[in-house]
């Protein structure tokens, strides 16, 4: 989909009653890489940084080769880095898997060598 502005993106909401719509979440992740949409997307996700269901969806984007090279993966890695530490601790196995990726931009914490601090 193409959105000219954050106001247009607001017409689709990627979560309803705690259930994430993967297609809409994909759009939010792709558009999170556009500076014009950054403020709106940051505000939107700020309410969901402790949501384990969101975390699962974000990891699914990063670990799915069908999305390889997509801005959705960059957006997912960026958003994972913002998640509440308790959520990251609960998802430690997934976090270790994505941190092992050779591409820096696919790692939520590219400069971190040891995840024991979580």
N, C-alpha and C positions, 0 to 999 in steps of 0.2 A: 504494500500500500504506500501511497505517497501522501504526506501531510505537509501543507504549506506553513503551518504554525502549530504551537502547542495547543491552541484553542481547538484546532481540528483533531489533534490526537486525543484530547479530553473526551471526545465522543465515544471512544472505546475505552472501557475500563477492564483491566486484565484480571480483576478479582471480584467475585460476588459471593457473599456469605462464606468466605474463607476458602472458596474453591477457585483455583487459578486457571484461567483460560490460556493455554499454551500459545495459541496463535496471536492473541492480543499481547501477551507478555513478550513474545518475540518482537513485536513492533516496538514496544517500549524499550527493549534492550537495544535494538538497532538504532532507534532515534536518540538513545542516551549518548550516543557518540557524536551527536550534532550539538554544537555549542548553543544554538538557538533554543533547544529544547531542554537543556541541562537543568535550569532552575526549576521548571515544572516537574521534571522527572525526579529530581532530588527530593523535592517536597512530597511528591506522591509516595515514594518508597520509604520515606522517613517513618511512616506509621507501620511499616511491615518488616522492620529489620530484626524482629524477634520471631518471625513466622517460619517454622520449620518446613511447612509445605512450600513456601517460596524457595527456601534453600534447596529443597529436593529438585524443584524445577530448574533452578539456576545450574545446579550440578549436572542435570540431565542435558542441558544445552552444551556445557563444556565437554562432556564425555561422549557426545553423539557425533560421530564422524560425518553425518549428513549436514551438520552445521559448520564443518571445518572451514575456517577462513571468514566466516560470517561476522559482521559487526555484533551480532547477537552474542557471540562468544566473548568478545571484548567487553561488552556491556555486562554479561553475566559475571565475568571475573572481577570487574570493577565493583559490582554490587555485592558479591560475596565478601569482598574485603571490608565492606561496611556493616556486615551482619553482626548482630550481638554475639559476643564471645561465647555465651552459653550455647547458642545455636551451633556455632562452629565446633565447639567441643563435642556436641552430640553427633556431628557429621564428620568427625576427625578422619575416618577411613576414606571418605570421599575427598576431603581436603588434601590428604596425603597424595591421593591419585592425581588430582589436578596440579598439585605443586610439583609433581615429577615431570610435567610436560616440558619438552625442550624449548618451546616458544615462551619467551618471557611474558608476552601479552596475554597468554592463556593462564598464567599463574596469578591468583588473587594477591599473593604476597611475593613478588619476584625477588626481593632482596632478603627474604627470610630463609635461612638454612635449616633452622631447627624449630619445629612446631610445638615443642614442649611448653612454650610460654602461653599457649592458649588455655 
